């Protein structure tokens, strides 16, 4: 009977053999395509401009040789990086992850090729590391691998990244917090597909970042992630029960990040639980009415009008409260501004 260690070793060896076969296959395909390009650039001796074409042909061949050499170098680097990521020490894994990050920046096809070589689970395990540099390196590599491809995003989630995300940011440095925000934003776009998140356990981290971070870009990333999540009707009540309503209402007053906060509130309003939580807050409706005077933020004005309409629907007491808060002159003024534009 095989021991656990021998089984693990056998599994790792199988992964590497499979990855190596795929690398050799893609290498041959590239060389074949490069050979076809070389033949297309062939010199025709019957051409009346033979001398000029000969010079151009020579330059093309030189460039072609350089391209092939670059390809070989990239293939060797990728092969070495994948091997070190699977079998190297933690220090070697960090170096390999940085190289994979660099290669992932090139093209979406390269990103898909890299994930096909089984690197995602290893990078996800690095995110769970207690070593800050290792965790950050894994995060950054995953961010670039996820960029522009839903397939890679899904693979990262399926590899268990959501269970590796901390609930608080107390022990995280600023660059790691930014990286978490960027990765969660990227993964949140899966909400636009039929992909179902196994859990939304990362919501506490988003809340802590929004509460603690002073960086508006980081806050904006978190708000965009919340907005994407809120587009799924089933998630709206969970956002309410997770305590996001007061925070989002507070952020609607900040011009730099107001738009996404308003859009997320608009999505939460479609549920009874969301509507009650919003209309019972002391900032409502005054904060939305104030936004109507933001001449330089027409989208925010539009979203505020939409929210006020939903809140006023079938509620005479709510309409009376809005009237007392000055909604009529605010609407008239905003209409005059629109007419002038």
C-alpha positions as CSV (number, residue, x, y, z in Angstrom):
1,X,0.0,0.0,0.0
2,X,1.4,3.4,-1.0
3,X,2.2,5.9,1.7
4,X,0.6,9.4,1.6
5,X,4.0,11.0,0.7
6,X,4.6,8.6,-2.2
7,X,1.1,9.2,-3.5
8,X,1.7,13.0,-3.3
9,X,5.0,12.6,-5.1
10,X,3.4,10.5,-7.8
11,X,0.7,13.1,-8.2
12,X,3.2,15.9,-8.5
13,X,5.3,13.9,-11.0
14,X,2.2,13.2,-13.1
15,X,1.4,16.9,-13.2
16,X,4.9,17.8,-14.3
17,X,4.9,15.1,-17.0
18,X,1.6,16.4,-18.4
19,X,2.7,20.0,-18.2
20,X,6.0,19.2,-20.0
21,X,4.1,17.4,-22.8
22,X,1.9,20.4,-23.3
23,X,4.9,22.8,-23.4
24,X,6.5,20.6,-26.0
25,X,3.3,20.6,-28.1
26,X,2.9,24.4,-28.0
27,X,6.6,24.8,-28.8
28,X,6.2,22.6,-31.9
29,X,3.1,24.5,-33.0
30,X,4.9,27.8,-32.7
31,X,7.8,26.6,-34.7
32,X,5.5,25.3,-37.4
33,X,3.7,28.6,-37.6
34,X,7.0,30.4,-37.7
35,X,8.2,28.2,-40.5
36,X,5.1,29.0,-42.5
37,X,5.8,32.8,-42.0
38,X,9.3,32.3,-43.2
39,X,8.1,30.5,-46.4
40,X,5.6,33.3,-47.0
41,X,8.4,35.8,-46.9
42,X,10.3,33.8,-49.5
43,X,12.2,35.6,-52.2
44,X,10.9,35.5,-55.8
45,X,13.9,35.7,-58.3
46,X,11.6,36.8,-61.1
47,X,10.6,40.0,-59.3
48,X,11.9,43.0,-61.2
49,X,12.8,44.6,-57.9
50,X,14.9,41.7,-56.9
51,X,17.7,43.7,-55.2
52,X,15.3,45.8,-53.1
53,X,13.4,42.7,-52.1
54,X,16.6,40.8,-51.3
55,X,17.5,43.5,-48.8
56,X,14.1,43.4,-47.3
57,X,14.2,39.6,-47.3
58,X,17.5,39.7,-45.4
59,X,16.1,42.1,-42.8
60,X,13.0,39.9,-42.4
61,X,15.1,36.8,-41.9
62,X,17.2,38.6,-39.3
63,X,14.0,39.7,-37.5
64,X,12.5,36.3,-37.9
65,X,15.6,34.6,-36.3
66,X,15.4,37.1,-33.4
67,X,11.7,36.3,-33.0
68,X,12.3,32.6,-32.9
69,X,15.1,33.1,-30.4
70,X,12.8,35.2,-28.2
71,X,10.2,32.5,-28.4
72,X,12.7,29.8,-27.4
73,X,13.8,31.9,-24.4
74,X,10.2,32.5,-23.3
75,X,9.4,28.8,-23.6
76,X,12.5,27.9,-21.6
77,X,11.6,30.5,-18.9
78,X,8.0,29.3,-18.8
79,X,9.1,25.6,-18.6
80,X,11.6,26.4,-15.8
81,X,9.0,28.6,-13.9
82,X,6.3,25.9,-14.0
83,X,8.7,23.3,-12.8
84,X,10.0,25.5,-9.9
85,X,6.5,26.4,-9.0
86,X,5.5,22.8,-8.6
87,X,8.7,21.3,-7.2
88,X,10.9,24.2,-6.0
89,X,11.6,25.6,-2.5
90,X,9.4,28.4,-1.3
91,X,12.0,30.9,-2.4
92,X,12.1,29.4,-5.9
93,X,8.3,29.4,-6.0
94,X,8.3,33.2,-5.4
95,X,10.8,33.8,-8.2
96,X,8.7,31.5,-10.5
97,X,5.5,33.3,-9.6
98,X,7.0,36.7,-10.5
99,X,8.1,35.3,-13.9
100,X,4.6,33.9,-14.5
101,X,3.2,37.3,-13.6
102,X,5.5,38.9,-16.2
103,X,4.5,36.4,-18.9
104,X,0.8,36.7,-18.0
105,X,1.0,40.4,-18.9
106,X,1.7,39.6,-22.6
107,X,-1.6,38.3,-23.9
108,X,-4.8,36.6,-22.9
109,X,-3.8,33.5,-24.9
110,X,-0.6,33.3,-22.9
111,X,-2.6,33.6,-19.7
112,X,-4.9,30.7,-20.7
113,X,-1.9,28.6,-21.7
114,X,-0.2,29.2,-18.3
115,X,-3.3,28.3,-16.3
116,X,-3.6,25.1,-18.4
117,X,-0.2,24.0,-16.9
118,X,-1.7,23.6,-13.4
119,X,-0.1,26.7,-11.8
120,X,-3.3,28.1,-10.2
121,X,-3.6,25.8,-7.2
122,X,0.1,26.5,-6.2
123,X,-0.4,30.3,-6.5
124,X,-3.6,30.0,-4.4
125,X,-1.6,28.1,-1.7
126,X,0.9,31.0,-1.7
127,X,-1.9,33.4,-0.9
128,X,-2.6,31.5,2.3
129,X,1.1,31.9,3.4
130,X,1.9,33.8,6.6
131,X,4.9,35.3,4.8
132,X,3.9,38.7,3.5
133,X,6.1,38.8,0.4
134,X,5.0,35.3,-0.7
135,X,1.4,36.0,-0.2
136,X,1.6,39.3,-2.2
137,X,3.5,37.5,-5.0
138,X,0.8,34.9,-5.3
139,X,-1.9,37.5,-5.3
140,X,-0.2,39.6,-8.0
141,X,0.3,36.6,-10.2
142,X,-3.4,35.6,-9.9
143,X,-4.5,39.1,-10.6
144,X,-2.7,39.1,-14.0
145,X,-3.8,35.6,-14.8
146,X,-7.5,36.5,-14.2
147,X,-7.3,39.6,-16.3
148,X,-9.6,39.5,-19.4
149,X,-10.6,35.8,-19.1
150,X,-13.7,34.4,-17.3
151,X,-12.2,30.9,-17.6
152,X,-9.2,31.8,-15.5
153,X,-11.4,33.7,-13.0
154,X,-13.5,30.5,-12.6
155,X,-10.4,28.3,-12.2
156,X,-9.0,30.6,-9.5
157,X,-12.3,30.4,-7.5
158,X,-12.6,26.7,-8.0
159,X,-9.0,26.3,-6.7
160,X,-10.3,27.6,-3.3
161,X,-9.1,31.2,-3.3
162,X,-12.2,32.5,-1.4
163,X,-11.4,30.3,1.6
164,X,-7.9,31.7,1.7
165,X,-9.0,35.3,2.1
166,X,-8.7,36.8,5.6
167,X,-11.7,38.4,7.3
168,X,-9.8,41.4,8.5
169,X,-7.0,43.6,7.3
170,X,-5.4,44.4,10.7
171,X,-2.2,42.5,9.9
172,X,-2.0,43.4,6.2
173,X,0.3,46.0,4.7
174,X,-1.2,48.6,2.2
175,X,0.1,46.9,-0.9
176,X,-1.4,43.6,0.1
177,X,-4.8,45.3,0.8
178,X,-4.7,46.9,-2.6
179,X,-3.9,43.5,-4.2
180,X,-6.8,41.8,-2.4
181,X,-9.2,44.6,-3.6
182,X,-8.0,44.2,-7.2
183,X,-8.4,40.4,-7.2
184,X,-11.8,40.5,-5.6
185,X,-12.9,43.1,-8.1
186,X,-11.7,40.9,-11.0
187,X,-13.4,37.8,-9.6
188,X,-16.6,39.6,-8.9
189,X,-17.2,40.0,-12.7
190,X,-18.1,36.3,-12.6
191,X,-21.5,37.6,-11.3
192,X,-22.2,38.7,-14.9
193,X,-22.1,35.0,-16.0
194,X,-24.0,31.9,-14.8
195,X,-21.1,31.0,-12.5
196,X,-22.2,30.6,-8.9
197,X,-19.8,31.6,-6.1
198,X,-19.4,28.7,-3.6
199,X,-19.7,31.4,-0.9
200,X,-19.5,35.1,-0.2
201,X,-17.2,34.8,2.8
202,X,-15.0,37.5,1.4
203,X,-17.7,40.2,2.1
204,X,-16.2,40.9,5.6
205,X,-12.9,41.7,4.0
206,X,-14.5,44.1,1.6
207,X,-16.3,45.8,4.5
208,X,-13.1,46.2,6.5
209,X,-11.2,47.7,3.5
210,X,-14.0,50.2,2.9
211,X,-14.1,51.1,6.6
212,X,-10.3,51.4,7.0
213,X,-8.6,52.3,3.8
214,X,-8.0,56.0,3.0
215,X,-7.2,55.2,-0.6
216,X,-10.1,56.2,-2.9
217,X,-8.9,53.9,-5.7
218,X,-8.9,50.9,-3.3
219,X,-12.4,51.9,-2.0
220,X,-13.6,52.3,-5.6
221,X,-12.4,48.7,-6.4
222,X,-14.3,47.4,-3.4
223,X,-17.4,49.3,-4.4
224,X,-17.3,48.0,-8.0
225,X,-17.0,44.5,-6.6
226,X,-20.0,45.1,-4.4
227,X,-21.9,46.5,-7.3
228,X,-21.2,43.4,-9.4
229,X,-22.3,41.1,-6.6
230,X,-25.5,43.1,-6.0
231,X,-26.6,42.6,-9.6
232,X,-27.5,39.0,-8.5
233,X,-30.9,39.3,-6.8
234,X,-30.2,36.6,-4.3
235,X,-27.1,38.5,-3.0
236,X,-29.0,41.7,-2.1
237,X,-30.4,40.5,1.2
238,X,-27.0,39.1,2.2
239,X,-25.4,42.5,1.6
240,X,-28.1,44.1,3.8
241,X,-27.6,41.6,6.6
242,X,-23.8,42.0,6.3
243,X,-24.2,45.7,7.4
244,X,-23.4,47.4,4.1
245,X,-26.3,49.8,4.0
246,X,-25.1,52.5,6.5
247,X,-21.6,52.3,4.9
248,X,-22.9,52.7,1.4
249,X,-25.2,55.6,2.3
250,X,-22.2,57.3,3.9
251,X,-20.2,56.9,0.8
252,X,-22.9,58.4,-1.4
253,X,-21.9,61.7,0.1
254,X,-18.3,61.4,-1.2
255,X,-18.2,62.7,-4.8
256,X,-15.1,60.6,-5.6
257,X,-16.8,57.3,-5.0
258,X,-20.5,58.2,-4.9
259,X,-21.6,56.8,-8.2
260,X,-20.9,53.1,-7.5
261,X,-22.3,53.4,-4.0
262,X,-25.6,54.8,-5.4
263,X,-25.7,52.1,-8.1
264,X,-25.3,49.4,-5.5
265,X,-28.0,50.9,-3.3
266,X,-30.3,51.0,-6.4
267,X,-29.8,47.2,-6.8
268,X,-30.5,46.5,-3.1
269,X,-33.7,48.5,-3.3
270,X,-35.4,45.9,-5.4
271,X,-35.8,43.6,-2.4
272,X,-38.2,44.3,0.5
273,X,-35.4,43.8,3.0
274,X,-33.1,46.2,1.2
275,X,-35.8,48.9,0.8
276,X,-36.7,48.8,4.5
277,X,-33.1,49.1,5.6
278,X,-32.5,52.0,3.3
279,X,-35.7,54.0,4.0
280,X,-35.3,53.6,7.7
281,X,-31.8,55.1,7.8
282,X,-31.6,58.6,9.2
283,X,-29.7,59.9,6.2
284,X,-32.7,59.2,3.9
285,X,-34.0,61.1,2.0
286,X,-31.9,64.2,2.7
287,X,-28.6,62.7,1.4
288,X,-30.2,61.8,-1.9
289,X,-31.9,65.2,-2.3
290,X,-28.5,66.9,-1.6
291,X,-27.0,65.0,-4.5
292,X,-29.5,66.5,-6.9
293,X,-27.5,69.8,-6.6
294,X,-24.3,68.1,-7.9
295,X,-24.1,69.8,-11.3
296,X,-20.7,68.2,-12.1
297,X,-22.1,64.7,-11.4
298,X,-25.1,64.1,-13.7
299,X,-24.9,60.3,-13.3
300,X,-25.1,60.6,-9.5
301,X,-28.1,63.0,-10.0
302,X,-29.8,60.4,-12.2
303,X,-29.2,57.6,-9.8
304,X,-30.5,59.7,-6.8
305,X,-33.7,60.5,-8.7
306,X,-34.2,56.8,-9.4
307,X,-33.7,55.9,-5.7
308,X,-36.1,58.6,-4.6
309,X,-38.8,57.4,-7.0
310,X,-38.5,53.9,-5.7
311,X,-38.7,55.1,-2.1
312,X,-41.7,57.3,-2.8
313,X,-43.7,54.7,-4.6
314,X,-46.9,53.7,-2.7
315,X,-45.8,55.7,0.4
316,X,-47.6,58.9,1.1
317,X,-45.7,59.4,4.4
318,X,-42.4,59.0,2.5
319,X,-43.5,61.5,-0.1
320,X,-44.4,64.0,2.6
321,X,-41.1,63.6,4.3
322,X,-39.3,64.2,0.9
323,X,-41.4,67.3,0.4
324,X,-40.5,68.6,3.8
325,X,-36.8,67.9,3.0
326,X,-37.0,70.2,0.0
327,X,-37.2,67.7,-2.9
328,X,-39.5,69.9,-5.0
329,X,-37.1,73.0,-5.4
330,X,-34.2,70.6,-5.8
331,X,-35.9,68.8,-8.7
332,X,-36.9,72.0,-10.3
333,X,-33.4,73.3,-10.1
334,X,-31.9,70.1,-11.5
335,X,-34.4,70.3,-14.4
336,X,-33.4,73.8,-15.1
337,X,-29.7,72.8,-15.2
338,X,-30.6,69.9,-17.6
339,X,-32.6,72.3,-19.8
340,X,-29.6,74.7,-20.0
341,X,-27.3,71.9,-21.0
